[in-house]
């Protein structure tokens, strides 16, 4: 048996390396109208807020280079994203002490849930740029939640809100049989 290579160490079990950027989503892509777009921060926070596109894109940003992993078994290496770090949202909203989970909301009634500790990782963004350009609609533009250490369904496309909650509440795919934690290194695909 061949010894693992550096590339093998980056590829989670059961995944294959994708050269392109596959497109998968539920429903039709959301149409972006900058005049109407709003992003809400709500739930168990001291400072609920709502941003229009202009105000949101003026918040501090961060650029990360990371691998992404889809439950459909593809992995893409070295993707480059830019957006507002989740830590900036926390700083602005100031979650209450009982907030332990985060639910992101997107178009078509889509939601995804993660523990607040997972969302608080230093590589989690509300990303609106991919590879130096505005995020394309087919990939979740104008903005998507990006949680690189989880399967990609946790990275809500067309994200328009983040809710802080005390008790976990399964999201769109989780109520349809997908694993609640979604760790690609543990192959947590389905219940």
C-alpha positions as CSV (number, residue, x, y, z in Angstrom):
1,X,0.0,0.0,0.0
2,X,1.3,3.4,-0.9
3,X,2.1,5.9,1.8
4,X,-0.3,8.9,2.1
5,X,0.7,12.0,0.2
6,X,0.1,15.6,1.2
7,X,-2.9,15.6,-1.1
8,X,-4.3,12.5,0.5
9,X,-4.2,14.2,3.9
10,X,-6.4,17.0,2.6
11,X,-9.1,14.7,1.1
12,X,-11.7,13.5,3.6
13,X,-12.8,9.9,3.4
14,X,-15.2,9.0,0.6
15,X,-14.5,12.3,-1.3
16,X,-13.0,12.9,-4.8
17,X,-11.1,15.9,-6.0
18,X,-13.2,18.2,-8.3
19,X,-11.4,20.4,-10.7
20,X,-14.5,22.5,-11.5
21,X,-17.0,24.0,-9.0
22,X,-20.1,21.8,-9.2
23,X,-23.5,23.6,-8.8
24,X,-26.2,22.1,-6.6
25,X,-29.1,23.8,-4.9
26,X,-32.7,23.5,-3.9
27,X,-35.2,25.6,-5.9
28,X,-34.4,28.4,-8.3
29,X,-31.4,30.7,-7.6
30,X,-32.5,33.9,-5.8
31,X,-32.5,37.0,-7.9
32,X,-30.4,39.8,-6.3
33,X,-31.9,43.3,-6.2
34,X,-29.4,45.5,-4.3
35,X,-32.2,48.0,-3.4
36,X,-34.3,45.3,-1.7
37,X,-31.7,43.0,-0.2
38,X,-31.6,42.9,3.6
39,X,-29.6,40.9,6.0
40,X,-31.1,40.3,9.5
41,X,-29.3,39.4,12.7
42,X,-31.9,38.3,15.3
43,X,-32.8,35.9,18.1
44,X,-30.9,35.8,21.3
45,X,-28.8,38.9,20.8
46,X,-28.5,42.2,22.7
47,X,-28.4,44.2,19.5
48,X,-30.7,42.8,16.7
49,X,-29.7,44.5,13.4
50,X,-30.6,44.7,9.8
51,X,-28.3,45.7,7.0
52,X,-28.8,46.8,3.4
53,X,-26.2,45.7,0.8
54,X,-24.3,49.0,1.0
55,X,-24.0,48.9,4.8
56,X,-23.2,45.1,4.8
57,X,-20.3,45.4,2.3
58,X,-18.8,48.3,4.4
59,X,-18.3,46.0,7.3
60,X,-14.7,44.7,8.0
61,X,-13.8,41.8,5.7
62,X,-11.4,38.9,5.7
63,X,-10.0,36.7,2.9
64,X,-9.4,33.0,3.4
65,X,-8.0,30.2,1.3
66,X,-9.6,26.9,2.1
67,X,-10.8,23.5,0.9
68,X,-14.6,22.9,0.6
69,X,-16.4,19.6,0.8
70,X,-19.8,18.6,-0.6
71,X,-21.9,15.7,0.8
72,X,-22.3,14.5,-2.8
73,X,-18.6,13.5,-2.5
74,X,-16.7,16.3,-4.3
75,X,-14.0,18.3,-2.7
76,X,-12.4,21.5,-4.1
77,X,-9.0,22.5,-3.0
78,X,-7.6,26.1,-2.4
79,X,-10.8,28.1,-2.9
80,X,-10.5,31.8,-2.0
81,X,-13.3,33.6,-0.3
82,X,-13.8,37.1,1.0
83,X,-16.5,38.4,3.3
84,X,-17.5,39.5,6.7
85,X,-16.1,37.3,9.4
86,X,-18.7,35.7,11.7
87,X,-16.7,37.2,14.6
88,X,-17.7,40.6,13.3
89,X,-21.4,39.7,13.4
90,X,-20.9,38.4,17.0
91,X,-19.2,41.7,17.9
92,X,-22.0,43.8,16.5
93,X,-24.9,41.7,17.8
94,X,-23.5,40.5,21.2
95,X,-25.3,37.2,21.6
96,X,-26.9,36.6,25.0
97,X,-25.3,34.0,27.3
98,X,-28.0,31.4,26.5
99,X,-27.3,31.5,22.8
100,X,-25.7,28.2,21.9
101,X,-26.6,27.6,18.3
102,X,-26.9,29.5,15.0
103,X,-29.4,29.1,12.2
104,X,-28.7,30.8,8.9
105,X,-31.6,31.7,6.7
106,X,-31.6,31.8,2.9
107,X,-33.8,32.0,-0.2
108,X,-36.6,29.4,-0.8
109,X,-37.1,28.9,3.0
110,X,-33.7,27.3,3.4
111,X,-32.1,27.1,6.8
112,X,-28.9,25.4,8.2
113,X,-28.0,25.0,11.8
114,X,-24.6,24.7,13.6
115,X,-23.5,25.1,17.2
116,X,-22.3,28.6,18.0
117,X,-18.8,27.2,18.7
118,X,-18.6,25.8,15.1
119,X,-19.7,29.2,13.6
120,X,-17.2,31.0,15.8
121,X,-14.2,29.3,14.1
122,X,-11.8,31.8,12.6
123,X,-12.4,30.7,9.0
124,X,-16.2,31.2,9.0
125,X,-17.4,34.1,6.8
126,X,-20.5,35.7,5.3
127,X,-18.8,35.5,1.9
128,X,-19.7,37.7,-1.0
129,X,-16.5,37.3,-3.1
130,X,-15.1,34.2,-4.6
131,X,-11.7,34.1,-6.3
132,X,-11.5,37.9,-6.2
133,X,-14.8,38.5,-7.9
134,X,-18.4,39.0,-6.7
135,X,-19.9,35.6,-5.8
136,X,-22.0,34.3,-8.7
137,X,-25.7,33.7,-8.2
138,X,-25.4,30.0,-9.0
139,X,-22.9,29.6,-6.1
140,X,-25.0,31.5,-3.6
141,X,-24.4,35.2,-4.5
142,X,-24.7,37.8,-3.6
143,X,-23.7,36.3,-0.2
144,X,-23.5,32.9,1.4
145,X,-22.5,31.7,4.9
146,X,-19.2,29.8,4.5
147,X,-18.3,27.1,7.1
148,X,-15.4,25.3,5.5
149,X,-15.0,22.6,8.1
150,X,-18.5,21.2,7.5
151,X,-20.1,19.7,4.4
152,X,-21.1,22.5,2.1
153,X,-24.9,22.3,2.7
154,X,-24.2,24.1,6.0
155,X,-22.8,27.1,4.0
156,X,-26.2,28.6,3.2
157,X,-26.6,30.1,-0.2
158,X,-28.4,33.4,-0.8
159,X,-28.1,34.0,2.9
160,X,-30.3,36.8,4.2
161,X,-30.2,36.2,8.0
162,X,-28.6,34.7,11.0
163,X,-30.5,33.7,14.1
164,X,-29.0,33.0,17.5
165,X,-31.0,30.3,19.5
166,X,-30.6,28.4,22.8
167,X,-31.7,24.9,21.6
168,X,-30.6,23.3,18.4
169,X,-33.2,23.4,15.6
170,X,-32.4,21.2,12.6
171,X,-32.3,23.0,9.2
172,X,-33.7,22.2,5.8
173,X,-31.5,19.1,5.0
174,X,-31.3,17.9,8.6
175,X,-35.0,17.3,8.8
176,X,-34.7,15.4,5.6
177,X,-32.2,12.9,7.0
178,X,-28.9,14.6,6.7
179,X,-26.5,14.4,9.7
180,X,-26.8,17.3,12.1
181,X,-23.0,17.8,12.6
182,X,-21.8,17.3,9.0
183,X,-18.1,16.8,9.7
184,X,-16.6,15.5,6.4
185,X,-13.6,13.9,8.2
186,X,-16.1,11.7,10.1
187,X,-18.2,11.1,7.0
188,X,-21.3,12.5,8.8
189,X,-23.5,12.6,5.7
190,X,-26.8,11.1,6.8
191,X,-28.5,10.2,10.1
